[in-house]
Amino acid sequence: EERIETIAKLEQLTQTYPHNEEIALRYAKGLFNLSCDQSLEEGIKTIARLEQLTQTYPHNEEIVLEYAQGLFNLSCDQPLEERIETITKLGQLTQTYPHNEELILAYAKGLVNLSCDQPLEEGIETIAKLGQLTQTYPHNEELILAYAKGLVNLSCDQPLEEGIETIAKLGQLTQRYPHNEEIALRYAKGLVKWLMRYNQ
């Protein structure tokens, strides 16, 4: 296949010019793009190659970000147990690169997706991790929005009384970020879902 041949050429260039990080970054982008269209099994192998590249260039955060985004995409297709491992790797990256907010956001989105498929108690823990991230990065509204989405999803699975507490957190977010209509929309959705359940 042509794409695999292209990746092989990029890999060869990276090995020939290991000091040229622009070439290594192009290789990383190529691996990420390839992984997007592969089966889960093939994608895992490609992301493993990306991981090796980040180990060679750990100071190059653009390469690390390609890996992080690859992990996120991979996690969307994995069964729950494997997904937990993948999101854990993403979490470890955020500890190594705590100032890289794009990476933090990939982790946050992974946590939201993970929480959707977890049993309630584990989902609560996952959303709590997301809440902690929002306290560390209160200025990052994309992160706050991810948390809001997680809260809406969580409220749907909780008993009514706990659900209303979760919806109240959404209300607090809306007050803290009154100019962000996406967050307000999540609050509105949460209220409607709660009302529908209350009326049953």
N, C-alpha and C positions, 0 to 999 in steps of 0.2 A: 504494500500500500504506500502511496506517495507520501502521506503524512509521516509515516514511520521512518521512511527514508530521509525526509527532511529533518526529523528529530535526530536521527543518527548523524547527519551532517553537522547539526548544531552541537551535538555532543563532541564530535571530533574537533570542531573549532575550539570548544571550551577546553579540551584537553591539550590542544596545541598551543593555546594562548591563555594559560591559567591565570595570568596576572591581569588580564583584561576583563574587568567585571561587567562591562557593558555587554560583552559576548555572553558571559555566564548568565546575565539577566535575560537576554534574548532566549537562551536555552531554557531558563526557568519558565518564561512566558509560553514557550512552545510546549513544554511538558504540561503546564496547566491547561492550555487549550486542548491538547490531545486528550487529557483525562476527562474533560467535559463530555466527550462523545463516546467514551468507552463503556464497556460493560463494567459491572462492579468489580469483578475479578481483575480485569486488565487495569482499571482505574487505580486499584490498590497498589499494583506494581509501579505504575507511573508516579503516584504520589510518593512512594518509597524512594524513587529516583530523585524526586524533588527534595525530599528530606535529606538525602545524602549531599545534595548541592548546598543546602543551608548549613550543613555541618562543615563544608569546605569554605563557605563565605558567611560565617555567622554574624559578621559586622555589617553585612549588606542587607538592610531591612527591606529593600524592594524585593529581593529574592525570598526573604523570609515571608513577606506578605503574599507572594504567589503561592508559597507552601500553605500558609494559613487558609487562603481562599480555596485551595485544593482540598484541604482537610474538611472545610465547611461543606463543600459540594459533595464530597465523598460521604459525609455523615448523613446527608439527605437520603441516600439510597441504602444505607446499611440497616441490618436488623438491630434491635434495641441494644443488645449487649455490646456489639462491636461499635455502635454509635457512641455509647458511653465512653469507650476507650479513646475514640477519635476526638471527642469533645474534651476529654481530659488532656490529651496532647495539646489541643488549642489553648486550654487553660494554663498549661505549663509555659507555652510561648508567651502568654500575656505577663507572666511573672518575670520572664527574661527580658521582655521589651515593654515595660509598663507605660512608657511614654508614647508608644505607637497606637494611636486611637483607632486607626483602620483595623489593626489586628484585634484590638479589644472589641470592636464592633462585630467582627466575624465570629468571635467567641460568643458574644451576646446573642447573635442570631442563632448560633448553634444551640445555646441553652434554651431558647424559646422553642425551637423545633423538638429538642429532646423532651422538654416538659410535656409536650402534647401527647406523647406516647407512653409516658411513665405512669405507674400507679400513683394515686393521689398523694400519698405521703412523700414519695420521692419527687414528684412534681413540685410540691411545696418547697422542698429543699433547693431544688434547681432554681425556682423563681426567687428564693431568698438570696442565692448567689448573685442573681441578676440585680436584685435590689442593692446589694453591697457595691456592685460595680457603679451603679448610678450615684451612690454617695461619694465614690472616689472621683467620678467624672461628671459632676452635676451640670457642666456647661455643654456636654455632648448630647444634643437633643435627639439624634438618631438612636443613641443608646437608651435614652429615656423612652422613646417610642417603642423600642424593642421590649422594654420592661412593661410598658402599658399593654402591648399585645399579649405578653405572657400572663399578666394579671387577668385580662379578659378570659383567656383560655382556662386559667386556673379556676376562676369564679364559676364557670359552667360545670365543673366537676365537683365542686364543694357542696356540702349541705347548705341549705338556704341561709342560716345564720352566719356561717363562716363566709359564704359568698358575698353577703352584704358588707362585711368588713373589708373584703378584697376590693369591692366596688368603691368603698369609701377611700381606699388608697388611690384609686384612679381619680376620684374627685380631688384629692389633695394634689396630685400631679397636674391636673387641669388648672388648679389655682396657682400653682408654682410657675406654670408655663402658659399663661393665658393667651399668648399670641400664637401658640402652636395648635392649629386646627386639627392636625392629625391625632394629637393626644386627646383633644376634646372629642373627636369622633370615636376613639376607642372607649372613652367614658360613656358616651351615648349608647354605643353598642352593648356595653356591659350592663347599663341600666335596663335596656330593652330586654336583653336575655334574662336578667333577673326577674323582671316583671312577668315575662312569659312563664317562667318556672313557678313564680309565686301564685299565678292564676290557675295553675293546673290542679 
